[in-house]
Amino acid sequence: MKDGIHIPHEWFKYHNAPAYFITYFGEIYFGTIWELHEYPDRFFIVQNDKIHTIRDLKQEERTLEKYQQIGREIRDVNVIKQIIDYEFGKHIPFKNLSFTSEQDFKRMFVFGAAASTFCIFGEAGKKFRELSLNPPTGYEIFDAKYDSFITKYPAAKISTPLFESKDKDIEQCLEEEWQAYKTFYSPQVANRHINLQYYIQELFSAISKEVTENHFRNNLYSLFLNKLQKHIAANPKERIALVSFNYDTIIDGFASQIFQNPFSTMGDYIDWDKRNILLFKPHGSCNWGWKFKSDKLNGNTQATIPEALYQQKIEPWQVYFHLLGELNEVVAQNSWGHEWGNDKHYRGRFTINKNLLEIIPDNSKQVYFPALLLPYRDKDEMVMPYDHFNAMEHCMRNMEELYLIGWKGNEDLFNRLLERHKGRLTKIVIVNPQPEIVKCNLKKHFDISKIKNVEVIKDFENFVLNKFAEHLA
């Protein structure tokens, strides 16, 4: 198009025939190319079920915002690395999530960063907060006290001035970078974000080990789970859903010890036939990953995997669809429906198969790519197996009581799921010293005014020490 985006000639056939468009940031869109004369600096990939929608728009509806909701906007042809016009990927079997009338799923506890940051009670909590391996809040992930980890990762080092200049609003900074590199081809930024994932994985692995091994005496997670165990002993039919938006494995570790039932496989997290507690981690976990097909990149290298990926300027799509396996190995055809249902405008996509996630064994010689969603502000996604997602939805549909502990309520997708599945919900307990922030975030998608009982408790410590018994009576 004149004075606009220049679509390669060989792509013209995709104006009339749908294809799979593989982006360098690792998402795969399916649809037909649509050019619009009123917006010559971009084009859209429109999936089959949206074609009539875009054709039937009235003149007053033909706004840029509307087009962005219907199709996938492309402003730089370089973000598309490959186009294929044949079906690829395996159809994967999802776990059969059967349940019986002997199982009761009425309570869900959601944990945010503040729960881990302030997971020590009493006077010991003040000293814990000052430690070099105190779990960070979202604003603290790149604080100076973590410099021994930051200096290992060049992307972390060069990103810290940006975060400091923006008052440590890390989520906003990373969100701006994500939107920029999604819109225009920015391989350096994409490569840097891969390096940041490895930094976060190492940091939270070290924090988890430190807390579970050395800070068990006054630990709120441990006390909470101990009390939960006693409650379950008297109510064996009950299945408790725990949702942690944290990368750390603190709650995982104490749950494994207290219930004497470790999370050894991904299936263990949702095994409600053999367990009374289920654990969901929508943003991934520092001990989760996708296994590399080979631990060598472009021949022999003495560098570690994070160093090699960074030095060789590897992009996400190369990791997902080459280093972890070929397209037909790592993409699930029937994942489209999951991604379609999670998108607020019902736009489907394909990406790396989340059911291929594994628990990374301690001291493993095998190398993995971290399963962690970077702390973007608005990136509407979850990084956990599809089977876990389906099980979490089942728990939501049956929950009557929802406890939000140290969580800001700012995950749009999770809030939309709450709105969708709130049919039995009669009680919300907000455990947070700033409850109005939580309520404000929830109200963007989830109308809490319709909930019969909304209660506020000032913090995690007060809830576990003083309020637990009355709420689980």
Secondary structure, 3 states (H helix, E strand, C coil): CCCCCCCCHHHHHHHCCCEEEEECCCCEEEEEEEECCCCCCCEEEECHHHHHHHHCCCHHHCCHHHHHHHCEEECCHHHEEEEECCCCCECCCCCCCCCCCCCEEEEEEEECHHHHHCCECCCHHHHHHHCCCCCCCHHHCCCHHHHHHHCCCHHHHHHHHHHHHCCCCHHHHHHHHHHHHHHCCCHHHHHHHHHHHHHHHHHHHHHHHHHHHHCCCCEHHHHHHHHHHHHHHHCCCEEEEEEECCCCCHHHHHHHHHCCCCCCCHHHHHCCCCCCEEEECCCEEEEEEEECCCCCCCCCCCCCHHHHHHHCCCCHHHHHHHHCCCHHHHEEHHHHHHHHHHCCCCCCCECECHHHCEECCCCCCCCEEEEECCCCCCCCCCCCCHHHHHHHHHHHHHCCEEEEECCCCCCHHHHHHHHHCCCCCCEEEEECCCHHHHHHHHCCCCCHHHCCEEEEECCHHHHHHHHHHHHCC
